[in-house]
Amino acid sequence: MTLVDPVLEELEQDLAGVQVAALGGGHGLAGALQAILDYAGGLTAVVTVADDGGSSGRLSPALEIPPPGDIRRALLAMSPEPSVWRDLMEFRFEESDVAGHSLGNLIIAALTSLSGSFEDALDTIGRLLGTRGAVVPAAPVPLVLEADVDGGVVSGQVAIARSHGRISDIRVKPADAHAGRRALDAITLADQIVLGPGSLFTSVIAGLRVPGIAEAVNASRGRLVYVCNLTTQDGETLGMSGPDHVAALAEVGRIRPPDAVVTHDGPLVVPPGLTRVTVREGEVAGTPVVAGDVADPAADWPRHDPARLGAVLRRLA
């Protein structure tokens, strides 16, 4: 045993009870969840439910359930052990009437119909997958995003994501929508709240704009950490700097300043037409910036490496 081993053991004991709530959607949230699994004592994914594209966009309005795609990704990210159930949840049809549908999305829809409860269906799938933690929707009903873009109104998550213009506000419909109780409880009880990475407006801020979510984040004693994207996104964040991303969380997301911003500091191949997103110490008043080499060097497209990101988030827990 080396001299550093007792220090590491003590750190692991200190983190054993750390409760983490991660907010967002898509592949960005899935990567964050994989990173957080390495150190969290308890983990709840609070997932945006406004996706109107692909398989989710077809199932959600037809069956009147929250879009299952981002939730399915979160369940898989929190279920690292291989299994037949994992294979089934990942399977996607390529032919016939079900072409383009994920079998996992259909299983979520079927279990919702059988149980009468979307959240009960997710709990059942979590048990089948051996999920380490809980996955809950930000709201119990499907939502529609609406954004003010360059003075005009754009409706729908896909359309907003592809917009080329300044987004000054995001709203969710129906107007009487509200956050789910389990989502609010997870945020309230969290020792650490992680936002991002992921589409700034249509994943991260979309979740924050569900009535009750931003209020819970602002009232929580948990340490708020924002994981900044590696690059801009063609559409909703084109031309935005790192400090612009952080400012949007407050101005559009209506939340308190983060207790820390995590930014990439290392090699990165940026796709043509996009720009690297960085935040330097002092650029966001009153918010510490934690820089580290958190990108996946083997990825075909810029994305965070879960192990490297997890090491940084562990220090901030």
Backbone bond lengths (Angstrom), bond angles and torsions (degrees), N, CA, C in turn:
res aa  C-N    CA-C-N  psi(-1)  N-CA   C-N-CA  omega(-1)  CA-C   N-CA-C  phi
1 M - - - 1.468 - - 1.525 109.53 -
2 T 1.321 116.53 129.09 1.455 119.64 178.82 1.518 110.02 -84.90
3 L 1.328 115.73 171.06 1.453 120.36 -178.79 1.524 112.47 -64.99
4 V 1.336 117.21 -25.54 1.455 119.71 -177.01 1.525 112.41 -81.65
5 D 1.336 117.91 -17.81 1.456 120.89 -177.51 1.526 113.67 -57.72
6 P 1.353 119.55 -46.80 1.470 118.59 178.21 1.522 112.86 -59.26
7 V 1.326 117.01 -34.15 1.460 120.44 178.62 1.525 110.35 -65.70
8 L 1.335 116.40 -43.95 1.457 120.60 179.13 1.522 111.01 -64.82
9 E 1.337 116.95 -40.27 1.454 120.41 179.31 1.523 110.90 -62.98
10 E 1.335 116.45 -41.02 1.458 120.29 179.02 1.522 110.82 -65.11
11 L 1.336 116.69 -39.40 1.454 120.88 178.37 1.519 111.03 -62.97
12 E 1.333 116.93 -42.76 1.451 120.69 179.88 1.523 110.65 -63.05
13 Q 1.341 116.71 -39.37 1.453 120.10 178.72 1.524 110.59 -64.98
14 D 1.330 116.95 -40.58 1.459 120.89 179.99 1.522 111.57 -63.53
15 L 1.343 117.15 -34.32 1.457 121.31 -176.74 1.524 113.31 -88.03
16 A 1.342 116.51 -8.14 1.458 120.09 -173.71 1.528 112.13 -58.74
17 G 1.322 117.40 -30.52 1.456 119.75 -178.13 1.505 114.16 -104.73
18 V 1.326 118.56 9.36 1.464 121.58 -176.66 1.525 109.96 -68.92
19 Q 1.334 114.92 125.91 1.465 121.34 178.04 1.526 108.89 -99.92
20 V 1.330 115.96 127.02 1.462 121.04 -176.55 1.523 109.52 -122.20
21 A 1.335 115.66 134.85 1.463 121.90 170.96 1.526 107.58 -114.17
22 A 1.317 117.14 127.10 1.467 122.19 179.33 1.521 108.56 -115.23
23 L 1.339 116.66 129.29 1.455 122.03 -175.27 1.523 110.70 -115.74
24 G 1.326 116.01 139.41 1.460 119.24 176.49 1.510 110.96 150.42
25 G 1.332 115.26 -148.53 1.454 120.19 -179.49 1.512 110.88 -170.09
26 G 1.309 115.95 174.41 1.454 121.69 174.99 1.511 114.53 68.70
27 H 1.336 114.33 -159.82 1.458 120.46 -177.57 1.523 111.44 -68.57
28 G 1.341 117.66 -29.23 1.454 120.09 179.32 1.507 111.95 -62.49
29 L 1.333 116.96 -47.33 1.462 120.47 177.98 1.524 110.81 -63.21
30 A 1.328 117.15 -41.49 1.464 120.20 -179.78 1.526 110.97 -58.68
31 G 1.337 117.33 -42.32 1.457 120.50 177.76 1.511 112.13 -64.86
32 A 1.334 116.88 -40.53 1.466 120.16 178.48 1.526 110.72 -63.50
33 L 1.326 116.87 -40.26 1.460 120.45 -179.51 1.524 110.82 -63.41
34 Q 1.317 117.31 -41.08 1.463 119.82 176.83 1.523 111.06 -61.53
35 A 1.315 116.46 -37.00 1.463 120.69 178.95 1.520 111.25 -68.26
36 I 1.318 116.88 -42.21 1.465 121.69 -175.60 1.519 111.74 -71.30
37 L 1.333 117.78 -30.85 1.470 120.90 -179.55 1.520 112.13 -55.80
38 D 1.336 117.27 -26.40 1.457 120.70 -176.06 1.515 113.17 -68.65
39 Y 1.336 118.67 -18.66 1.462 118.42 -175.16 1.530 114.95 -136.30
40 A 1.318 119.15 -18.76 1.462 120.55 -173.29 1.520 112.54 -73.30
41 G 1.332 115.49 140.70 1.457 120.11 172.28 1.511 110.95 -78.35
42 G 1.327 116.77 -30.34 1.454 123.40 176.70 1.514 108.86 -148.38
43 L 1.316 117.07 141.48 1.467 121.02 -175.04 1.520 110.08 -138.77
44 T 1.333 115.55 130.65 1.464 121.28 173.31 1.519 108.82 -125.80
45 A 1.318 116.07 126.76 1.459 121.85 174.62 1.519 108.29 -94.41
46 V 1.331 116.13 121.96 1.468 121.78 176.48 1.527 106.53 -104.09
47 V 1.323 116.12 108.48 1.461 121.46 -164.80 1.528 112.05 -105.13
48 T 1.319 115.04 134.17 1.453 122.42 175.68 1.530 110.70 -59.76
49 V 1.333 117.55 142.03 1.475 120.30 -177.27 1.533 110.81 -127.44
50 A 1.326 115.99 50.47 1.465 119.84 179.22 1.523 112.22 -125.38
51 D 1.328 118.40 14.50 1.461 121.90 -179.03 1.527 109.82 -68.52
52 D 1.324 117.12 125.59 1.460 120.13 179.08 1.529 112.47 -121.64
53 G 1.330 116.58 21.94 1.451 120.92 179.70 1.514 112.31 -111.68
54 G 1.318 116.79 162.18 1.461 122.69 173.11 1.515 114.12 59.69
55 S 1.344 114.28 -146.98 1.460 121.02 -178.69 1.522 111.49 -60.23
56 S 1.334 116.99 -42.21 1.468 120.54 179.97 1.522 111.23 -61.18
57 G 1.334 116.00 -41.70 1.451 120.09 -179.12 1.514 113.56 -64.58
58 R 1.335 117.16 -23.86 1.461 121.20 177.70 1.526 111.50 -85.17
59 L 1.333 116.48 -39.86 1.460 120.61 -174.84 1.523 113.20 -77.56
60 S 1.331 116.42 -40.91 1.463 120.21 -171.37 1.529 113.24 -59.05
61 P 1.342 119.56 -52.83 1.469 117.68 -179.70 1.523 113.12 -71.25
62 A 1.322 116.94 -31.72 1.461 119.85 -177.81 1.525 111.71 -68.63
63 L 1.336 116.72 -37.85 1.464 121.40 -175.54 1.518 112.75 -106.39
64 E 1.336 116.73 -2.77 1.471 122.15 179.38 1.531 111.56 56.90
65 I 1.335 114.94 48.01 1.462 121.24 175.29 1.527 107.69 -126.12
66 P 1.343 117.74 157.51 1.465 118.74 174.19 1.525 110.11 -58.24
67 P 1.317 118.48 146.13 1.471 119.92 179.54 1.519 110.66 -58.58
68 P 1.331 118.00 127.02 1.464 120.31 -171.98 1.519 115.97 -87.36
69 G 1.340 119.67 -11.64 1.459 120.86 -170.19 1.511 114.72 -61.10
70 D 1.337 118.53 -52.73 1.463 121.03 -179.38 1.517 111.17 -66.10
71 I 1.330 116.38 -33.01 1.460 120.55 178.05 1.522 110.05 -67.50
72 R 1.326 116.99 -40.61 1.469 120.69 177.17 1.533 110.46 -61.34
73 R 1.348 117.48 -42.96 1.464 120.42 178.06 1.526 111.26 -60.71
74 A 1.333 116.21 -40.06 1.464 119.76 179.60 1.523 110.99 -65.77
75 L 1.317 117.37 -42.29 1.463 120.95 178.15 1.528 110.95 -59.96
76 L 1.322 117.03 -43.00 1.459 121.30 -179.82 1.534 110.92 -68.05
77 A 1.331 116.80 -39.09 1.466 120.18 179.48 1.517 111.49 -63.26
78 M 1.324 116.65 -30.47 1.463 121.50 -178.28 1.528 111.95 -95.84
79 S 1.334 116.70 11.17 1.470 122.27 179.06 1.519 108.79 -129.11
80 P 1.335 117.35 74.52 1.469 120.07 -171.02 1.525 115.47 -72.32
81 E 1.346 118.21 -16.57 1.464 119.67 -176.03 1.524 111.07 -79.39
82 P 1.342 117.76 135.04 1.470 120.25 177.84 1.525 111.24 -66.55
83 S 1.324 116.20 144.81 1.464 121.68 178.23 1.515 109.08 -164.59
84 V 1.335 116.19 165.37 1.461 120.70 175.32 1.525 109.80 -63.53
85 W 1.327 116.77 -37.79 1.464 120.02 179.53 1.520 111.19 -63.59
86 R 1.319 116.25 -38.19 1.461 119.03 177.24 1.534 110.57 -63.72
87 D 1.324 116.41 -42.93 1.467 120.28 178.21 1.527 111.01 -60.07
88 L 1.339 116.13 -41.35 1.460 120.18 179.66 1.522 111.44 -65.57
89 M 1.333 116.26 -42.39 1.461 119.65 -178.28 1.529 112.33 -67.56
90 E 1.339 116.63 -24.08 1.460 121.19 -179.81 1.529 112.93 -90.68
91 F 1.333 117.85 -14.01 1.460 120.98 -173.39 1.526 110.91 -68.98
92 R 1.337 116.40 137.76 1.463 121.69 178.03 1.533 109.15 -126.84
93 F 1.321 115.69 130.79 1.458 120.97 178.99 1.528 110.29 -73.97
94 E 1.323 116.30 145.50 1.463 120.89 -178.83 1.521 112.82 -119.08
95 E 1.325 117.49 -7.40 1.459 119.74 -175.95 1.524 110.98 -137.57
96 S 1.314 115.23 170.33 1.453 124.75 173.85 1.530 111.87 66.89
97 D 1.357 116.10 -161.80 1.462 121.00 -175.60 1.517 112.78 -66.61
98 V 1.322 117.28 -21.20 1.465 120.31 -177.68 1.530 111.44 -99.18
99 A 1.323 118.00 11.92 1.461 121.16 179.67 1.528 110.18 -56.40
100 G 1.325 115.17 132.54 1.452 121.08 179.63 1.507 114.42 91.91
101 H 1.317 116.57 -15.87 1.465 119.44 179.65 1.533 111.01 -82.20
102 S 1.314 115.79 140.13 1.459 121.54 170.00 1.522 108.18 -83.04
103 L 1.329 117.04 133.40 1.461 119.63 176.96 1.528 109.91 -61.20
104 G 1.327 116.81 -35.01 1.460 119.78 178.65 1.520 111.97 -60.14
105 N 1.328 116.99 -39.98 1.462 119.90 177.15 1.528 111.38 -63.34
106 L 1.326 116.10 -39.52 1.465 120.37 179.39 1.525 111.06 -68.29
107 I 1.334 117.12 -36.36 1.461 120.32 177.83 1.530 110.23 -65.48
108 I 1.327 116.81 -42.29 1.466 120.22 177.04 1.529 109.98 -60.00
109 A 1.332 116.51 -44.07 1.461 120.46 -180.00 1.528 111.08 -64.00
110 A 1.337 117.35 -41.78 1.463 120.83 -179.10 1.521 111.30 -65.59
111 L 1.325 117.06 -44.39 1.467 120.38 -179.89 1.524 111.35 -66.64
112 T 1.330 117.09 -32.74 1.463 119.97 175.43 1.518 110.45 -63.75
113 S 1.331 116.40 -42.48 1.466 120.54 178.76 1.527 111.26 -64.74
114 L 1.324 116.29 -40.24 1.473 120.40 -178.44 1.517 112.21 -69.47
115 S 1.329 116.89 -40.55 1.467 120.66 -175.19 1.523 112.96 -91.32
116 G 1.346 115.88 -22.33 1.449 119.14 -176.07 1.514 113.45 80.56
117 S 1.340 117.52 5.68 1.467 120.98 -177.58 1.522 109.72 -142.20
118 F 1.335 116.32 125.34 1.460 120.80 177.91 1.519 110.92 -63.68
119 E 1.328 117.91 -44.46 1.468 120.94 -178.10 1.525 111.20 -68.07
120 D 1.335 118.39 -35.30 1.466 120.05 175.47 1.519 110.60 -63.88
121 A 1.336 116.08 -38.14 1.465 120.01 177.56 1.522 110.93 -61.85
122 L 1.319 116.96 -41.64 1.465 120.58 179.09 1.514 111.26 -65.92
123 D 1.329 116.84 -38.44 1.469 120.04 177.68 1.525 110.75 -62.97
124 T 1.333 116.57 -40.51 1.467 120.56 179.11 1.520 110.91 -63.80
125 I 1.311 116.79 -45.83 1.461 120.35 179.35 1.525 110.57 -65.32
126 G 1.328 116.72 -37.38 1.464 120.08 176.67 1.511 111.69 -58.76
127 R 1.332 116.72 -41.24 1.473 119.92 178.56 1.525 110.87 -67.17
128 L 1.323 117.51 -40.61 1.464 120.98 179.96 1.532 111.69 -64.87
129 L 1.334 116.23 -36.03 1.465 121.11 -178.77 1.524 113.19 -84.81
130 G 1.324 117.20 -16.25 1.460 120.00 -173.30 1.523 111.50 74.44
131 T 1.339 116.07 36.81 1.462 121.23 -177.14 1.524 110.81 -62.56
132 R 1.322 115.32 134.22 1.462 121.97 178.89 1.528 108.94 -95.42
133 G 1.324 115.79 85.99 1.448 121.19 -177.45 1.517 109.77 123.48
134 A 1.332 115.70 -169.09 1.457 120.97 -176.62 1.524 110.47 -122.72
135 V 1.321 114.93 146.22 1.460 121.76 174.77 1.518 107.25 -118.75
136 V 1.340 116.56 121.53 1.461 120.28 -177.83 1.533 109.61 -131.24
137 P 1.317 117.07 146.18 1.471 119.39 176.98 1.527 110.23 -74.85
138 A 1.322 116.31 148.09 1.461 119.94 177.47 1.523 110.66 -63.37
139 A 1.320 117.12 -31.08 1.462 122.88 177.31 1.522 108.14 -138.22
140 P 1.336 117.22 152.63 1.469 119.33 -177.09 1.517 114.11 -80.02
141 V 1.335 117.72 -2.31 1.472 121.28 -178.92 1.520 108.86 -129.49
142 P 1.342 118.29 156.63 1.464 119.96 176.19 1.525 110.22 -66.22
143 L 1.329 115.56 142.59 1.455 121.29 -178.16 1.524 110.63 -117.46
144 V 1.307 115.69 156.68 1.456 122.87 173.93 1.520 107.94 -115.58
145 L 1.330 116.55 129.58 1.455 120.76 178.34 1.527 110.18 -86.97
146 E 1.324 114.68 143.99 1.455 121.61 173.97 1.519 107.64 -135.51
147 A 1.323 117.82 134.09 1.462 121.47 -176.09 1.510 111.25 -131.20
148 D 1.334 114.63 147.05 1.454 121.15 169.65 1.519 107.60 -92.19
149 V 1.330 115.87 115.68 1.467 121.31 -176.86 1.524 108.62 -124.67
150 D 1.326 116.09 113.52 1.475 121.38 -179.89 1.526 112.73 50.70
151 G 1.334 115.76 40.88 1.448 120.34 176.94 1.509 115.38 86.66
152 G 1.340 117.77 -9.79 1.459 121.68 176.95 1.518 110.84 -106.65
153 V 1.323 116.69 171.58 1.461 122.34 -179.50 1.525 109.34 -110.54
154 V 1.340 115.91 127.94 1.459 122.24 177.21 1.520 108.00 -118.42
155 S 1.325 116.78 132.30 1.459 121.61 -176.82 1.526 110.82 -114.17
156 G 1.324 115.82 136.65 1.458 121.39 176.40 1.514 112.88 103.77
157 Q 1.318 116.43 138.16 1.462 122.10 -176.15 1.526 112.16 -60.77
158 V 1.322 117.55 -45.63 1.463 120.51 -178.00 1.525 110.61 -65.39
159 A 1.330 116.68 -44.28 1.466 120.37 -178.94 1.524 111.01 -64.51
160 I 1.321 117.66 -39.67 1.465 121.10 179.06 1.523 110.19 -66.51
161 A 1.327 116.63 -42.91 1.465 120.72 -179.28 1.523 111.62 -60.13
162 R 1.319 116.96 -30.83 1.464 121.01 -177.98 1.525 112.96 -91.49
163 S 1.326 116.76 -3.11 1.463 120.84 -177.08 1.519 111.20 -65.96
164 H 1.303 116.17 140.79 1.456 121.72 174.50 1.527 107.52 -113.16
165 G 1.295 115.62 94.29 1.455 121.25 -178.04 1.509 109.78 171.75
166 R 1.312 116.08 171.36 1.456 121.00 -178.28 1.524 110.21 -79.28
167 I 1.334 115.73 123.59 1.462 121.51 177.51 1.524 107.71 -91.53
168 S 1.325 116.63 116.94 1.463 120.56 -177.05 1.518 113.25 -102.94
169 D 1.336 116.72 -15.82 1.466 118.78 177.69 1.520 109.60 -159.27
170 I 1.338 115.09 152.66 1.460 123.46 176.37 1.519 107.30 -131.40
171 R 1.328 116.91 136.59 1.464 121.70 176.01 1.526 109.20 -131.82
172 V 1.322 115.50 160.19 1.457 119.98 174.27 1.522 108.94 -118.37
173 K 1.309 115.60 147.14 1.462 122.89 174.83 1.525 108.57 -124.45
174 P 1.337 118.18 147.02 1.459 128.50 9.39 1.527 113.28 -71.91
175 A 1.311 115.75 159.53 1.459 121.63 -175.09 1.523 112.41 -63.46
176 D 1.340 117.22 -25.61 1.469 119.96 -179.03 1.519 112.57 -95.41
177 A 1.328 117.38 15.84 1.472 120.57 177.79 1.522 110.08 -63.89
178 H 1.318 115.43 153.93 1.461 120.06 178.45 1.521 109.32 -148.86
179 A 1.314 115.39 159.00 1.460 120.39 -179.45 1.524 110.70 -71.18
180 G 1.331 115.67 150.76 1.454 120.60 175.70 1.519 111.33 -71.67
181 R 1.324 116.34 149.20 1.462 121.03 -178.49 1.525 112.08 -61.28
182 R 1.316 117.88 -41.11 1.465 119.90 -179.01 1.526 111.27 -66.26
183 A 1.319 116.66 -35.02 1.464 120.16 177.28 1.524 110.00 -64.50
184 L 1.327 116.97 -45.44 1.461 120.80 -179.28 1.516 110.97 -65.27
185 D 1.329 117.29 -41.08 1.464 120.27 179.51 1.522 111.28 -63.54
186 A 1.334 116.81 -40.32 1.471 120.33 -179.15 1.521 110.61 -62.88
187 I 1.326 116.72 -41.14 1.463 120.41 179.85 1.532 110.28 -69.29
188 T 1.311 116.51 -43.45 1.466 121.26 -177.91 1.521 111.98 -61.58
189 L 1.327 116.99 -39.07 1.463 121.82 -174.48 1.525 113.20 -91.27
190 A 1.333 118.04 -3.64 1.463 120.81 -174.55 1.523 112.18 -71.56
191 D 1.332 115.00 141.76 1.462 121.49 170.24 1.529 110.32 -83.72
192 Q 1.327 115.75 -26.04 1.459 122.09 178.89 1.522 108.65 -141.15
193 I 1.337 116.42 133.83 1.461 122.66 176.84 1.526 107.23 -116.64
194 V 1.323 117.29 122.23 1.459 122.00 -176.78 1.529 109.34 -110.58
195 L 1.326 115.64 125.04 1.460 122.69 174.47 1.522 108.45 -110.85
196 G 1.341 116.39 135.32 1.451 119.73 177.58 1.520 111.43 78.21
197 P 1.344 114.94 176.80 1.465 126.88 -3.78 1.526 110.92 -72.79
198 G 1.323 115.64 176.26 1.450 120.43 179.85 1.507 110.88 141.06
199 S 1.313 116.57 175.31 1.462 121.25 -179.26 1.528 109.34 -55.07
200 L 1.325 116.50 119.67 1.454 120.89 -170.31 1.523 112.61 -58.91
201 F 1.330 116.84 -51.27 1.456 120.00 -174.83 1.524 113.09 -87.82
202 T 1.334 117.68 -41.97 1.465 120.19 -171.77 1.529 114.06 -90.25
203 S 1.320 118.09 -6.24 1.467 120.67 174.17 1.526 110.53 -118.89
204 V 1.339 116.40 -61.28 1.461 120.01 -173.90 1.530 111.37 -71.21
205 I 1.333 116.75 -58.37 1.465 119.68 -177.35 1.525 111.13 -69.39
206 A 1.329 117.56 -30.41 1.468 119.90 176.59 1.517 111.01 -57.36
207 G 1.323 117.27 -39.77 1.457 120.57 177.04 1.517 112.18 -69.69
208 L 1.320 116.44 -39.79 1.468 120.70 -179.68 1.519 112.26 -65.34
209 R 1.332 117.71 -27.35 1.461 120.76 -176.57 1.524 113.32 -82.94
210 V 1.330 117.41 -3.47 1.466 119.56 172.11 1.526 107.32 -67.74
211 P 1.324 119.16 123.45 1.463 120.91 -176.22 1.527 112.35 -52.62
212 G 1.329 115.21 122.81 1.452 122.10 -179.77 1.510 113.19 109.90
213 I 1.345 117.91 -29.48 1.465 120.37 -175.66 1.526 111.46 -69.39
214 A 1.336 118.23 -53.62 1.465 120.29 -179.68 1.525 110.86 -61.14
215 E 1.324 116.52 -38.68 1.458 120.13 179.23 1.528 110.63 -62.31
216 A 1.338 116.83 -39.97 1.466 120.40 178.78 1.526 110.96 -67.19
217 V 1.341 117.27 -40.40 1.468 121.10 177.65 1.522 109.96 -61.59
218 N 1.320 116.30 -44.31 1.459 120.52 -177.57 1.523 112.51 -67.73
219 A 1.328 116.96 -30.56 1.464 120.65 -178.85 1.525 112.52 -87.51
220 S 1.330 117.00 -18.57 1.459 120.42 -176.22 1.525 111.81 -69.28
221 R 1.318 115.10 146.91 1.462 120.99 174.91 1.530 111.59 -86.58
222 G 1.317 116.39 -3.30 1.459 120.35 -179.65 1.515 112.11 -65.41
223 R 1.319 115.56 149.61 1.463 120.41 179.46 1.525 108.97 -76.40
224 L 1.329 116.19 122.51 1.461 121.96 -175.67 1.523 110.09 -91.10
225 V 1.337 115.69 121.12 1.470 121.89 -178.39 1.522 109.05 -121.71
226 Y 1.320 115.90 127.43 1.463 120.70 175.70 1.517 109.37 -107.15
227 V 1.330 116.68 122.87 1.460 122.74 176.81 1.521 107.67 -94.53
228 C 1.322 116.00 108.77 1.453 121.56 -175.20 1.528 110.89 -71.71
229 N 1.310 116.68 143.73 1.460 121.12 176.41 1.528 110.51 -63.34
230 L 1.311 115.45 156.96 1.467 120.66 179.59 1.518 111.46 -77.17
231 T 1.337 116.61 -38.17 1.466 121.32 -178.60 1.522 109.23 -137.99
232 T 1.320 114.83 167.72 1.453 119.20 171.18 1.521 109.72 -68.47
233 Q 1.321 115.75 164.98 1.459 122.11 178.62 1.520 108.60 -111.72
234 D 1.310 116.18 130.39 1.461 119.97 -179.28 1.523 108.55 -63.22
235 G 1.325 115.28 107.63 1.455 120.30 -175.07 1.506 109.43 126.67
236 E 1.334 116.76 -104.62 1.464 120.60 -167.13 1.526 116.10 -66.44
237 T 1.336 119.71 -26.10 1.476 118.68 -178.90 1.528 112.85 -122.80
238 L 1.323 117.37 15.11 1.455 119.93 -178.60 1.531 110.13 -58.00
239 G 1.334 115.74 127.58 1.454 121.29 178.82 1.511 115.00 86.20
240 M 1.332 118.61 -1.26 1.465 120.84 -179.10 1.524 110.56 -86.84
241 S 1.317 116.66 139.23 1.465 122.48 176.68 1.529 109.85 -86.09
242 G 1.337 115.81 173.91 1.452 120.10 175.53 1.521 112.64 -59.09
243 P 1.338 118.24 -51.29 1.467 119.46 176.60 1.531 112.75 -58.80
244 D 1.339 118.02 -31.58 1.468 120.53 175.67 1.530 110.87 -62.23
245 H 1.335 116.27 -40.19 1.468 120.50 178.24 1.521 110.05 -60.38
246 V 1.317 116.31 -47.89 1.472 120.44 -178.02 1.528 110.36 -64.14
247 A 1.340 116.65 -41.60 1.461 120.26 179.72 1.521 111.53 -61.83
248 A 1.340 117.08 -36.41 1.469 120.59 -179.42 1.525 111.57 -64.59
249 L 1.324 117.31 -31.55 1.465 119.89 178.07 1.521 110.76 -59.57
250 A 1.334 116.43 -40.21 1.462 120.75 179.42 1.518 112.01 -78.93
251 E 1.339 116.47 -46.42 1.459 120.70 -172.47 1.530 112.54 -74.16
252 V 1.321 117.00 -39.12 1.462 120.44 -178.14 1.530 110.86 -104.34
253 G 1.332 117.10 -38.26 1.461 120.96 -179.96 1.506 114.19 -80.57
254 R 1.326 117.22 -17.58 1.475 123.64 175.81 1.527 113.34 65.30
255 I 1.319 117.12 34.60 1.469 118.49 -179.72 1.518 111.52 -113.93
256 R 1.320 115.13 164.56 1.460 122.80 178.19 1.523 110.40 -67.12
257 P 1.342 117.43 160.27 1.463 119.58 177.71 1.527 111.06 -60.05
258 P 1.324 118.07 141.05 1.470 119.83 177.21 1.525 111.46 -61.37
259 D 1.315 115.20 151.26 1.461 120.28 173.69 1.520 111.00 -78.28
260 A 1.320 116.56 -18.01 1.470 121.99 175.27 1.514 109.29 -161.48
261 V 1.325 115.61 146.00 1.461 122.38 173.62 1.525 107.49 -117.20
262 V 1.331 116.67 126.88 1.462 122.00 178.52 1.519 108.30 -97.89
263 T 1.322 116.82 125.94 1.461 121.75 -179.04 1.520 110.42 -131.55
264 H 1.313 116.26 150.43 1.466 121.00 -178.32 1.523 110.68 -78.20
265 D 1.317 115.36 136.42 1.461 122.18 175.86 1.519 107.79 -135.28
266 G 1.306 116.31 91.94 1.457 121.00 -177.80 1.510 109.85 171.60
267 P 1.325 116.87 -175.24 1.471 120.31 -179.03 1.525 111.40 -61.80
268 L 1.333 115.97 146.71 1.464 120.31 178.61 1.524 108.83 -162.00
269 V 1.328 116.05 127.56 1.459 121.22 174.27 1.526 107.33 -91.44
270 V 1.334 116.58 116.46 1.461 122.25 -176.09 1.525 109.06 -96.15
271 P 1.326 118.55 125.66 1.475 120.83 179.34 1.522 111.26 -60.72
272 P 1.332 116.81 149.98 1.474 120.80 179.56 1.526 111.80 -56.19
273 G 1.315 115.95 138.28 1.457 121.32 178.19 1.506 114.75 90.45
274 L 1.328 116.75 -14.48 1.457 120.89 179.52 1.526 109.46 -107.04
275 T 1.314 116.82 168.62 1.458 121.51 176.97 1.514 109.71 -129.66
276 R 1.306 114.80 152.87 1.455 121.17 178.27 1.528 109.60 -70.14
277 V 1.329 116.37 140.63 1.466 121.53 178.55 1.521 108.67 -106.62
278 T 1.318 116.47 117.96 1.464 121.24 178.99 1.522 109.46 -135.89
279 V 1.306 114.88 154.93 1.460 122.03 173.53 1.517 106.92 -130.02
280 R 1.317 116.76 128.76 1.463 121.35 178.91 1.517 110.03 -103.08
281 E 1.321 114.79 152.21 1.460 120.30 178.40 1.524 109.51 -54.81
282 G 1.343 116.10 131.34 1.445 121.57 179.13 1.509 114.44 94.28
283 E 1.350 117.93 -13.36 1.468 120.22 -178.88 1.533 112.15 -77.49
284 V 1.339 116.77 -23.22 1.466 121.43 176.71 1.522 107.06 -117.49
285 A 1.294 116.50 106.99 1.462 121.84 -172.86 1.526 111.71 -56.45
286 G 1.341 115.05 127.06 1.451 121.28 175.08 1.509 116.03 77.94
287 T 1.319 117.67 3.06 1.472 120.78 -177.69 1.519 110.27 -118.48
288 P 1.337 117.81 117.17 1.465 119.83 176.71 1.525 111.79 -64.39
289 V 1.322 115.51 143.42 1.462 121.64 177.44 1.519 108.47 -110.83
290 V 1.315 116.33 127.42 1.459 122.04 178.69 1.519 107.78 -110.10
291 A 1.330 116.67 110.09 1.459 121.66 -177.79 1.528 109.75 -101.69
292 G 1.320 115.39 139.14 1.453 120.28 177.93 1.516 110.35 -161.37
293 D 1.305 116.37 163.65 1.467 121.81 177.83 1.526 107.35 -81.70
294 V 1.324 116.59 90.00 1.465 121.01 -172.35 1.528 112.89 -112.42
295 A 1.324 117.93 6.57 1.464 120.44 179.80 1.519 110.54 -86.49
296 D 1.324 115.99 152.65 1.456 122.45 176.96 1.528 108.42 -83.59
297 P 1.329 118.57 112.04 1.470 120.23 -175.80 1.517 113.51 -69.99
298 A 1.324 118.18 -16.60 1.460 121.04 -177.10 1.522 113.00 -97.81
299 A 1.321 117.87 -3.09 1.465 120.97 -174.97 1.527 111.40 -74.12
300 D 1.342 115.74 144.56 1.458 120.97 177.21 1.529 111.57 -74.10
301 W 1.315 116.80 -24.23 1.459 123.68 179.27 1.531 107.03 -131.85
302 P 1.328 119.13 144.91 1.468 119.83 -176.64 1.528 112.94 -54.41
303 R 1.305 115.48 122.84 1.455 120.40 175.87 1.517 108.73 -153.25
304 H 1.333 116.33 159.88 1.454 121.02 -179.19 1.532 110.22 -77.30
305 D 1.310 114.81 146.01 1.462 121.21 173.58 1.526 107.53 -88.24
306 P 1.340 119.14 120.20 1.465 120.37 -175.29 1.529 113.78 -57.50
307 A 1.328 118.06 -40.00 1.457 120.09 -178.72 1.526 111.22 -66.78
308 R 1.319 116.63 -43.87 1.465 120.30 -179.56 1.526 110.88 -68.73
309 L 1.325 116.98 -42.43 1.452 119.90 178.40 1.526 110.46 -65.69
310 G 1.332 116.01 -40.08 1.459 119.57 178.94 1.510 112.99 -60.41
311 A 1.328 117.03 -36.97 1.467 120.47 179.49 1.533 110.72 -64.19
312 V 1.342 116.68 -36.57 1.469 120.55 178.94 1.524 110.30 -72.80
313 L 1.339 117.34 -46.14 1.453 120.08 -178.53 1.526 111.73 -65.18
314 R 1.321 116.81 -32.14 1.465 121.31 177.40 1.535 109.95 -58.37
315 R 1.324 116.86 -42.17 1.464 121.07 -178.49 1.520 111.15 -68.24
316 L 1.323 117.01 -22.80 1.459 120.80 -177.98 1.522 113.11 -96.11
317 A 1.338 116.72 -0.34 1.471 119.94 -177.43 1.536 111.02 -77.19
